[in-house]
């Protein structure tokens, strides 16, 4: 049986370190074109997080909300982005890894492996 999964990894590009304890809420766009929250998650000490897998991860459009404001507050830093939404089309039968490269006044994301 093939394992399908949606995962992420958060890195702070200003200091080159993984970001632990970032809360992430995963949503799926339903048939009425409304976002339905699936479950909250949190990055581990290596900044990684498995969001969904197998039967919980069906084809569709997903939104990942990274709640980064608390992280910056804990670092005594200001940020332009208290939360970052990344919307991805997961319509193919494969794994999706969506890293977030973070800085206080910008961010980058891409399709990882």
Contact map, one row per residue, 1 for C-alpha under 8 A:
11100000000000000000000000000000000000000000000000000000000000000000000000000000000000000000000000000000000000000
11110000000000000000000000000000000000000000000000000000000000000000000000000000000000000000000000000000000000000
11111000000000000000000000000000000000000000000000001100000000000000000000000000000000000000001000000000000000000
01111100000000000000000000000000000000000000000000001100100000000000000000000000000000000000111000000000000000000
00111110000000000000000000000000000000000000000001111100100000000000000000000000000000000000011110000000000000000
00011111000000000000000000000000000000000000000001111000100000000000000000000000000000000000001111000000000000000
00001111100000000000000000000000000000000000000111110000000000000000000000000000000000000000000111000000000000000
00000111110000000000000000000000000000000000000111100000000000000000000000000000000000000000000011110000000000000
00000011111000000100000000000000000000000010001110000000000000000000000000000000000000000000000011110000000000000
00000001111100000111000000000000000000000010001100000000000000000000000000000000000000000000000000111100000000000
00000000111110011110000000000000000000000000001000000000000000000000000000000000000000000000000000111100000000000
00000000011111111110000000000000000000000000000000000000000000000000000000000000000000000000000000001110000000000
00000000001111111000000000000000000000000000000000000000000000000000000000000000000000000000000000001110000000000
00000000000111110000000000000000000000000000000000000000000000000000000000000000000000000000000000000110000000000
00000000000111111000000000000000000000000000000000000000000000000000000000000000000000000000000000000000000000000
00000000001111111100000000000000000000000000000000000000000000000000000000000000000000000000000000000000000000000
00000000001110111110000000000000000000000000000000000000000000000000000000000000000000000000000000000000000000000
00000000111100011111000000000000000000000000111000000000000000000000000000000000000000000000000000000000000000000
00000000011100001111110000000000000000000010111000000000000000000000000000000000000000000000000000000000000000000
00000000010000000111110000000000000000000111111100000000000000000000000000000000000000000000000000000000000000000
00000000000000000011111000000000000000000111101000000000000000000000001000000000000000000000000000000000000000000
00000000000000000011111100000000000000000110001000000000000000000111011000000000000000000000000000000000000000000
00000000000000000000111110000000000000011110000000000000000000000111000000000000000000000000000000000000000000000
00000000000000000000011111000000000000011110000000000000000000011110000000000000000000000000000000000000000000000
00000000000000000000001111100000000011111000000000000000000000011100000000000000000000000000000000000000000000000
00000000000000000000000111110000000011111000000000100000000001111000000000000000000000000000000000000000000000000
00000000000000000000000011111000001111100000000000000000000001110000000000000000000000000000000000000000000000000
00000000000000000000000001111100001111000000000000000000000111100000000000000000000000000000000000000000000000000
00000000000000000000000000111111111100000000000000000000000111100000000000000000000000000000000000000000000000000
00000000000000000000000000011111111100000000000000000000000000000000000000000000000000000000000000000000000000000
00000000000000000000000000001111110000000000000000000000000000000000000000000000000000000000000000000000000000000
00000000000000000000000000001111110000000000000000000000000000000000000000000000000000000000000000000000000000000
00000000000000000000000000001111111000000000000000000000000000000000000000000000000000000000000000000000000000000
00000000000000000000000000001111111100000000000000000000000000000000000000000000000000000000000000000000000000000
00000000000000000000000000111100111110000000000000000000000000100000000000000000000000000000000000000000000000000
00000000000000000000000000111100011111000000000000000000000000000000000000000000000000000000000000000000000000000
00000000000000000000000011110000001111100000000000000000000000000000000000000000000000000000000000000000000000000
00000000000000000000000011110000000111110000000000000000000000000000000000000000000000000000000000000000000000000
00000000000000000000000011100000000011111000000000000000000000000000000000000000000000000000000000000000000000000
00000000000000000000001111000000000001111100000000000000000000000000000000000000000000000000000000000000000000000
00000000000000000000001111000000000000111110000011100000000000000000000000000000000000000000000000000000000000000
00000000000000000001111100000000000000011111000010000000000000000000000000000000000000000000000000000000000000000
00000000110000000011111100000000000000001111111110000000000000000000000000000000000000000000000000000000000000000
00000000000000000001100000000000000000000111111110000000000000000000000000000000000000000000000000000000000000000
00000000000000000111100000000000000000000011111100000000000000000000000000000000000000000000000000000000000000000
00000000000000000111000000000000000000000011111100000000000000000000000000000000000000000000000000000000000000000
00000000111000000111110000000000000000000011111110000000000000000000000000000000000000000000000000000000000000000
00000011110000000001000000000000000000000011111111000000000000000000000000000000000000000000000000000000000000000
00000011100000000000000000000000000000001111001111100000000000000000000000000000000000000000000000000000000000000
00001111000000000000000000000000000000001000000111111000000000000000000000000000000000000000000000000000000000000
00001111000000000000000001000000000000001000000011111000000000000000000000000000000000000000000000000000000000000
00001110000000000000000000000000000000000000000001111101100000000000000000000000000000000000000000000000000000000
00111100000000000000000000000000000000000000000001111111100000000000000000000000000000000000000000000000000000000
00111000000000000000000000000000000000000000000000011111110000000000000000000000000000000000000000000000000000000
00000000000000000000000000000000000000000000000000001111110000000000000000000000000000000000000000000000000000000
00000000000000000000000000000000000000000000000000011111110000000000000000000000000000000000000000000000000000000
00011100000000000000000000000000000000000000000000011111111000000000000000000000000000000000000000000000000000000
00000000000000000000000000000000000000000000000000000111111100000000000000000000000000000000000000000000000000000
00000000000000000000000000000000000000000000000000000000111110000000000000000000000000000111100000000000000000000
00000000000000000000000000011000000000000000000000000000011111000000000000000000000000001110000000000000000000000
00000000000000000000000000011000000000000000000000000000001111100000000000000000000000111110000000000000000000000
00000000000000000000000001111000000000000000000000000000000111110000000000000000000000111100000000000000000000000
00000000000000000000000001111000001000000000000000000000000011111000000000000000000011110000000000000000000000000
00000000000000000000000111100000000000000000000000000000000001111100000000000000000111100000000000000000000000000
00000000000000000000000111000000000000000000000000000000000000111110000000000000001111000000000000000000000000000
00000000000000000000011110000000000000000000000000000000000000011111000000000000001110000000000000000000000000000
00000000000000000000011100000000000000000000000000000000000000001111111000000000011100000000000000000000000000000
00000000000000000000011000000000000000000000000000000000000000000111111100000000111100000000000000000000000000000
00000000000000000000000000000000000000000000000000000000000000000011111110000010111000000000000000000000000000000
00000000000000000000010000000000000000000000000000000000000000000011111111000000010000000000000000000000000000000
00000000000000000000110000000000000000000000000000000000000000000011111111100000000000000000000000000000000000000
00000000000000000000000000000000000000000000000000000000000000000001111111111110000000000000000000000001000000000
00000000000000000000000000000000000000000000000000000000000000000000111111111100000000000000000000000000000000000
00000000000000000000000000000000000000000000000000000000000000000000011111111000000000000000000000000000000000000
00000000000000000000000000000000000000000000000000000000000000000000001111111000000000000000000000000000000000000
00000000000000000000000000000000000000000000000000000000000000000000000111111100000000000000000000000000000000000
00000000000000000000000000000000000000000000000000000000000000000000000111111110000000000000000000000001000000000
00000000000000000000000000000000000000000000000000000000000000000000000110011111000000000000000000000001000000000
00000000000000000000000000000000000000000000000000000000000000000000100100001111110000000000000000000001100000000
00000000000000000000000000000000000000000000000000000000000000000000000000000111110000000000000000000001110000000
00000000000000000000000000000000000000000000000000000000000000000001100000000011111100000000000000000001110000000
00000000000000000000000000000000000000000000000000000000000000000011110000000011111100000000000000000000000000000
00000000000000000000000000000000000000000000000000000000000000001111100000000000111110000000000000000000000000000
00000000000000000000000000000000000000000000000000000000000000011111000000000000111111000000000000000000000000000
00000000000000000000000000000000000000000000000000000000000000111100000000000000001111100000000000000000000000000
00000000000000000000000000000000000000000000000000000000000000111000000000000000000111110000000000000000000000000
00000000000000000000000000000000000000000000000000000000000011110000000000000000000011111000000000000000000000000
00000000000000000000000000000000000000000000000000000000000011100000000000000000000001111100000000000000000000000
00000000000000000000000000000000000000000000000000000000000111000000000000000000000000111110000000000000000000000
00000000000000000000000000000000000000000000000000000000001111000000000000000000000000011111100100000000000000000
00000000000000000000000000000000000000000000000000000000001110000000000000000000000000001111100000000000000000000
00000000000000000000000000000000000000000000000000000000001000000000000000000000000000000111110000000000000000000
00010000000000000000000000000000000000000000000000000000001000000000000000000000000000000111111000000000000000000
00011000000000000000000000000000000000000000000000000000000000000000000000000000000000000001111100000000000000000
00111100000000000000000000000000000000000000000000000000000000000000000000000000000000000000111110000000000000001
00001110000000000000000000000000000000000000000000000000000000000000000000000000000000000100011111000000000000111
00001111100000000000000000000000000000000000000000000000000000000000000000000000000000000000001111100000000000111
00000111100000000000000000000000000000000000000000000000000000000000000000000000000000000000000111110000000011110
00000001111000000000000000000000000000000000000000000000000000000000000000000000000000000000000011111000000011110
00000001111000000000000000000000000000000000000000000000000000000000000000000000000000000000000001111100001111000
00000000011110000000000000000000000000000000000000000000000000000000000000000000000000000000000000111110001110000
00000000011111000000000000000000000000000000000000000000000000000000000000000000000000000000000000011111011100000
00000000000111000000000000000000000000000000000000000000000000000000000000000000000000000000000000001111111000000
00000000000000000000000000000000000000000000000000000000000000000000000100001111100000000000000000000111111000000
00000000000000000000000000000000000000000000000000000000000000000000000000000011100000000000000000000011111000000
00000000000000000000000000000000000000000000000000000000000000000000000000000001100000000000000000000111111100000
00000000000000000000000000000000000000000000000000000000000000000000000000000000000000000000000000011111111110000
00000000000000000000000000000000000000000000000000000000000000000000000000000000000000000000000000011100011111000
00000000000000000000000000000000000000000000000000000000000000000000000000000000000000000000000001111000001111100
00000000000000000000000000000000000000000000000000000000000000000000000000000000000000000000000001110000000111110
00000000000000000000000000000000000000000000000000000000000000000000000000000000000000000000000111100000000011111
00000000000000000000000000000000000000000000000000000000000000000000000000000000000000000000000111100000000001111
00000000000000000000000000000000000000000000000000000000000000000000000000000000000000000000001110000000000000111
